[in-house]
Amino acid sequence: MAHLWTVGPATVGEVLEALNRGSKRPLAYTTLMTILVRLHDKGFVTRTREARHFRYAAAFPEDALPAEIGRRELQRLIDRHGAGTLAGFAADLVGPDAELAGRLRALADREDP
């Protein structure tokens, strides 16, 4: 991901070359390809076909990663325990976290069937 954020869209071969250039223990092409495919499946990278290869790109800017991970974790909590549970957690937040509580309640309300 760091390479894609720094350099921009790249093929597996281009990323592999860059990563192996500064490494004592080189990665295998198939290892890196597996990692990029999994990142694509999880929505962290996008890809476009170029002849026989894919060109991978970061799906969002680097500074958006913490928020993206947080959103995914919140969604997993909602999926696992229900929106009402999340609303209960939000109700426990007070003081400086009160604004966050309001946003969590709004998210939970949107998810309630």
Secondary structure, 3 states (H helix, E strand, C coil): CHHHHHHCCEEHHHHHHHHHHCCCCCCCHHHHHHHHHHHHHCCCEEEEEECCEEEEEECCCHHHHHHHHHHHHHHHHHHHHCHHHHHHHHHCCCHHHHHHHHHHHHHHHHHCC
